[in-house]
């Protein structure tokens, strides 16, 4: 009866500490620990490692859902040879996210249709999420409706004026 009370109390404590993976896995690990003669430190390290891994998995899953990335777009399946003006080294540096994200910078890709902008943006976003960053993928058409953007032919083609963005 004491073991059942201890298990119930431990379940309550793990709930309060917000350790769902440990709550779920500890009985199996405790049994293995007893059979294999683990030290208390080894037992605790094993269940804590599983808790961390599960939290990381859930974080990546949650951030992927929020990011709205295009499915299946990775750096591994991007054809850098088809678009030679894109530097694989530069893209890899962007994926590292080292300095530019810490400075609060954003990444905007622009160019003609079919150049791989959406693919690269999604692939870079995926790499950054895996490194712990939060990202949001959005096309210009998602941000600015087409009928509200007007190109002034007298100005540089890179300039656009917008009306009624409320």
Secondary structure, 3 states (H helix, E strand, C coil): CHHHHHHHHHHHHHHHCCCHHHHHHHHHHHHHHHHHCCCHHHHHHHHHHHHHHHHHHHHHHHHHHHHCCCCCCCCCCCCCCCCCCCCHHHHHHHHHCHHHHHCCCCCCCCCCCCCCHHHHHHHHHHHHHHCCCCCCCCCHHHHCCHHHEEECCCCCCCCEEECCCC
